[in-house]
């Protein structure tokens, strides 16, 4: 099972050209992927995308025949002119069977600040895929950039989503066939990927990898005990323990800081760690301001 995550900056390359096909081709060059997770996908924000490719999820679907495409807008608003809806968010395209889809808004606290910064609502898109060995929860998100308080709250919420999934898998609810209460594809196997806007030495990163029940996790899951399988690990560390994480942002464009950093990750549950077989970052392409990242899991 091969998965690529890529913050595509509404498919705008560092040459300022918006080209959806180019981005898809870059991902395909990395691998014959089974799932593609994209962040910063836009609909009808023509000031960003121009007028030629305003409905970006629809074009992705055209470019990936045989794939199902799921778009999860964190922003969904009426345009200033009042004639169309504008959307901005995350997307998962996959050729694996999708057994369940969930859209989860992430926390949006607004702490008092002497100097307000830009911010926007964030969302997590979860697709439970049927992998060769069973169901896998694939989660993609894009966390707050400017505000650390918001970003940390969103990090804890992502980890809580995983803990909730583990608690449900350990103690399933009563089910009724043929209704919305019918059995669900419950599993501890989880991949959480995307642009987290934090680095490996950050408080948020430590919160994501916290061992055992976090305070918010315990609250959300009713205090259920979390097994070791529900801890999260950085998939890169499984293959390269003790090595520095590769840079995925600011390699070529230093608009947002002086040095390259790694902030695009694949976190996997301990139950999946033994399946991590490959990890790669394309540090050459300039099709976006971020670099695409590949995770390969073995069956």
C-alpha positions as CSV (number, residue, x, y, z in Angstrom):
1,X,0.0,0.0,0.0
2,X,1.6,3.3,-1.2
3,X,0.4,6.7,0.0
4,X,1.6,10.2,-1.0
5,X,0.9,13.3,1.0
6,X,1.4,16.7,-0.6
7,X,0.6,20.3,0.3
8,X,-0.1,21.5,-3.2
9,X,-0.6,25.3,-2.5
10,X,-3.7,25.2,-4.7
11,X,-1.5,23.5,-7.3
12,X,0.7,26.7,-7.7
13,X,4.3,26.0,-8.4
14,X,7.2,28.2,-7.5
15,X,7.0,29.5,-11.1
16,X,3.6,30.9,-10.1
17,X,1.8,28.7,-12.6
18,X,-1.3,26.8,-11.4
19,X,-1.0,23.3,-13.0
20,X,-3.0,20.4,-11.5
21,X,-1.7,17.9,-14.0
22,X,1.9,18.7,-13.2
23,X,1.3,18.0,-9.5
24,X,-0.4,14.7,-10.2
25,X,2.5,13.7,-12.4
26,X,5.0,14.5,-9.7
27,X,3.2,12.3,-7.3
28,X,3.0,9.5,-9.9
29,X,6.7,9.7,-10.5
30,X,7.3,9.0,-6.8
31,X,5.1,5.8,-6.9
32,X,2.2,4.1,-8.4
33,X,0.2,5.3,-5.4
34,X,-2.9,3.7,-4.0
35,X,-3.9,6.9,-2.2
36,X,-3.1,10.5,-2.6
37,X,-3.6,13.0,0.2
38,X,-3.6,16.7,-0.8
39,X,-3.8,19.8,1.3
40,X,-4.7,23.4,0.2
41,X,-7.2,22.4,-2.6
42,X,-9.5,25.2,-3.8
43,X,-12.8,25.7,-5.4
44,X,-13.7,29.1,-6.9
45,X,-11.0,31.1,-5.3
46,X,-10.0,32.6,-8.6
47,X,-7.7,35.1,-7.0
48,X,-5.6,32.1,-6.1
49,X,-6.2,29.7,-8.9
50,X,-7.1,31.9,-11.9
51,X,-10.2,31.2,-14.0
52,X,-9.0,28.2,-16.0
53,X,-9.1,25.6,-13.1
54,X,-11.5,26.9,-10.5
55,X,-13.0,23.6,-9.4
56,X,-9.9,21.7,-8.5
57,X,-11.4,18.5,-6.9
58,X,-13.3,18.0,-10.2
59,X,-10.1,18.2,-12.2
60,X,-8.3,15.9,-9.9
61,X,-11.1,13.3,-10.4
62,X,-10.7,13.7,-14.2
63,X,-7.0,13.1,-14.0
64,X,-7.3,10.0,-11.8
65,X,-9.6,7.6,-13.6
66,X,-10.4,4.6,-11.4
67,X,-9.9,6.6,-8.2
68,X,-12.6,7.8,-5.9
69,X,-12.1,11.4,-4.9
70,X,-13.2,12.9,-1.5
71,X,-13.0,16.6,-0.9
72,X,-13.3,18.0,2.7
73,X,-13.6,21.8,2.7
74,X,-12.5,23.5,5.9
75,X,-13.8,26.7,4.5
76,X,-17.2,26.9,2.7
77,X,-18.5,30.4,2.1
78,X,-20.4,32.6,-0.3
79,X,-18.2,34.6,-2.6
80,X,-18.0,38.4,-2.1
81,X,-19.9,38.8,-5.3
82,X,-22.7,36.5,-4.0
83,X,-22.8,34.3,-7.1
84,X,-20.9,31.1,-6.1
85,X,-19.6,29.1,-3.2
86,X,-15.9,29.1,-2.4
87,X,-14.2,26.2,-0.7
88,X,-10.8,25.4,0.6
89,X,-9.5,22.2,2.3
90,X,-8.1,18.7,2.0
91,X,-8.6,15.9,-0.5
92,X,-8.1,12.1,-0.6
93,X,-8.1,10.2,-3.9
94,X,-7.8,6.4,-3.7
95,X,-8.3,3.3,-5.8
96,X,-8.8,1.2,-2.7
97,X,-12.3,0.4,-1.5
98,X,-13.5,3.2,0.8
99,X,-15.7,1.8,3.6
100,X,-16.4,5.0,5.5
101,X,-15.8,8.7,5.2
102,X,-15.7,11.2,8.1
103,X,-15.3,15.0,8.1
104,X,-14.2,16.4,11.5
105,X,-13.7,20.1,12.1
106,X,-10.7,20.8,14.3
107,X,-10.6,23.2,17.3
108,X,-10.5,26.9,16.5
109,X,-9.6,28.7,19.8
110,X,-9.0,32.4,19.5
111,X,-6.6,33.4,22.4
112,X,-6.2,37.2,23.1
113,X,-3.3,38.6,21.1
114,X,-1.7,42.0,21.1
115,X,-1.2,41.7,17.4
116,X,-3.8,39.5,15.6
117,X,-2.6,37.1,13.0
118,X,-4.3,35.4,10.1
119,X,-6.2,32.2,10.8
120,X,-8.8,29.9,9.3
121,X,-10.9,26.9,10.3
122,X,-9.1,23.5,9.8
123,X,-10.6,20.1,9.2
124,X,-9.6,16.4,9.3
125,X,-10.7,14.1,6.5
126,X,-10.8,10.4,7.3
127,X,-11.3,7.6,4.8
128,X,-11.3,4.1,6.1
129,X,-9.8,2.1,3.3
130,X,-9.8,-1.7,2.7
131,X,-6.1,-2.5,2.7
132,X,-4.9,-6.0,1.7
133,X,-4.8,-7.0,5.4
134,X,-7.9,-5.2,6.6
135,X,-9.4,-1.7,7.3
136,X,-7.0,1.2,7.7
137,X,-8.1,4.7,8.8
138,X,-6.3,7.3,6.6
139,X,-6.5,10.8,8.0
140,X,-5.2,13.9,6.3
141,X,-5.2,17.5,7.6
142,X,-3.5,20.8,7.4
143,X,-3.0,22.6,10.8
144,X,-2.9,26.3,11.7
145,X,0.3,28.1,10.6
146,X,0.4,31.4,12.4
147,X,-1.1,30.6,15.8
148,X,0.7,28.1,18.0
149,X,-2.2,27.8,20.5
150,X,-4.6,26.9,17.7
151,X,-2.1,24.5,16.2
152,X,-1.5,22.7,19.5
153,X,-5.3,22.3,20.1
154,X,-5.7,20.9,16.6
155,X,-2.8,18.4,17.2
156,X,-4.4,17.1,20.4
157,X,-7.7,16.8,18.5
158,X,-6.1,14.7,15.8
159,X,-4.6,12.4,18.4
160,X,-8.0,12.2,20.1
161,X,-9.6,11.1,16.9
162,X,-7.2,8.2,16.8
163,X,-7.8,7.3,20.5
164,X,-11.6,7.4,19.8
165,X,-11.1,4.9,17.0
166,X,-9.1,2.6,19.2
167,X,-11.7,2.8,22.0
168,X,-14.5,1.9,19.5
169,X,-12.5,-1.0,18.1
170,X,-11.9,-2.3,21.6
171,X,-15.6,-2.0,22.6
172,X,-17.9,-1.7,19.6
173,X,-21.4,-0.3,20.0
174,X,-24.5,-2.3,19.5
175,X,-25.4,-2.5,15.8
176,X,-28.6,-2.8,13.7
177,X,-28.3,-4.2,10.1
178,X,-29.7,-2.1,7.3
179,X,-29.7,1.2,9.3
180,X,-27.1,3.9,10.1
181,X,-26.3,1.8,13.2
182,X,-25.1,-1.1,11.1
183,X,-21.5,-2.5,11.8
184,X,-18.6,-0.1,11.0
185,X,-15.0,-1.0,9.9
186,X,-13.4,-0.5,13.3
187,X,-9.7,-0.7,13.5
188,X,-6.6,0.5,15.5
189,X,-4.6,0.7,12.2
190,X,-4.3,4.5,11.5
191,X,-2.3,6.8,9.3
192,X,-2.4,10.5,10.0
193,X,-0.7,12.6,7.4
194,X,-0.5,16.1,6.0
195,X,1.1,19.5,6.6
196,X,1.2,19.9,10.4
197,X,3.1,23.2,10.4
198,X,5.2,22.0,13.4
199,X,8.7,20.6,13.5
200,X,10.1,17.6,15.3
201,X,11.4,19.6,18.2
202,X,8.1,21.3,18.9
203,X,5.6,20.9,21.7
204,X,2.9,19.8,19.2
205,X,5.1,17.0,17.8
206,X,5.7,15.7,21.4
207,X,1.9,15.8,22.0
208,X,1.2,13.8,18.9
209,X,3.6,11.0,20.0
210,X,2.6,11.1,23.7
211,X,2.6,7.6,25.1
212,X,-0.6,6.3,26.7
213,X,-3.8,8.3,27.3
214,X,-3.5,12.0,26.9
215,X,-5.8,14.2,29.0
216,X,-8.0,15.1,26.1
217,X,-7.8,11.6,24.7
218,X,-9.0,10.1,28.0
219,X,-11.8,12.5,28.3
220,X,-13.0,11.9,24.7
221,X,-12.9,8.1,25.0
222,X,-14.5,8.0,28.5
223,X,-11.3,7.1,30.2
224,X,-10.8,3.9,28.2
225,X,-7.3,2.5,28.5
226,X,-5.3,2.8,25.3
227,X,-3.3,-0.3,24.3
228,X,0.3,0.1,23.0
229,X,-1.1,-0.4,19.5
230,X,-2.8,3.0,19.7
231,X,0.3,5.0,20.3
232,X,1.5,6.9,17.3
233,X,5.0,6.9,15.8
234,X,6.7,8.9,13.1
235,X,6.9,6.5,10.2
236,X,10.3,7.9,9.2
237,X,11.7,6.9,12.6
238,X,10.7,3.3,12.1
239,X,13.1,3.0,9.2
240,X,15.7,5.6,10.3
241,X,15.8,5.8,14.1
242,X,18.0,8.6,15.4
243,X,18.3,10.3,12.0
244,X,17.3,13.9,11.4
245,X,13.9,14.3,9.7
246,X,14.2,15.4,6.0
247,X,13.2,18.9,5.0
248,X,9.8,19.2,3.3
249,X,9.2,23.0,3.3
250,X,11.3,26.2,2.5
251,X,13.8,24.3,0.4
252,X,13.6,26.8,-2.4
253,X,11.3,29.6,-1.3
254,X,12.3,31.3,2.0
255,X,9.2,33.5,2.2
256,X,8.1,31.9,5.5
257,X,11.5,31.5,7.2
258,X,15.3,31.4,6.7
259,X,15.9,27.7,6.7
260,X,14.3,24.5,5.3
261,X,12.2,22.5,7.8
262,X,10.4,19.2,8.0
263,X,6.7,19.7,8.8
264,X,4.9,17.2,6.5
265,X,4.6,13.8,8.2
266,X,3.2,10.4,8.2
267,X,2.3,9.3,11.7
268,X,1.2,5.7,12.0
269,X,-0.3,3.7,14.9
270,X,2.0,1.1,16.6
271,X,-0.2,-1.6,15.1
272,X,1.0,-0.5,11.6
273,X,4.7,0.2,12.5
274,X,5.8,-3.3,11.5
275,X,4.3,-2.7,8.0
276,X,6.4,0.4,7.2
277,X,8.6,-0.6,4.4
278,X,9.5,2.6,2.6
279,X,9.6,6.4,3.1
280,X,10.8,9.1,0.6
281,X,10.7,12.8,0.1
282,X,11.0,14.4,-3.3
283,X,13.3,17.3,-2.5
284,X,13.8,18.3,-6.2
285,X,10.4,19.3,-7.4
286,X,9.2,22.9,-7.3
287,X,5.6,22.1,-8.3
288,X,4.5,23.6,-4.9
289,X,6.1,25.3,-2.0
290,X,6.1,22.0,-0.1
291,X,7.7,18.7,-1.1
292,X,5.7,15.5,-1.5
293,X,6.2,12.6,0.9
294,X,5.7,8.9,0.2
295,X,4.9,6.1,2.7
296,X,4.9,2.4,1.7
297,X,3.3,-0.2,3.8
298,X,3.8,-4.0,3.3
299,X,1.0,-6.5,3.4
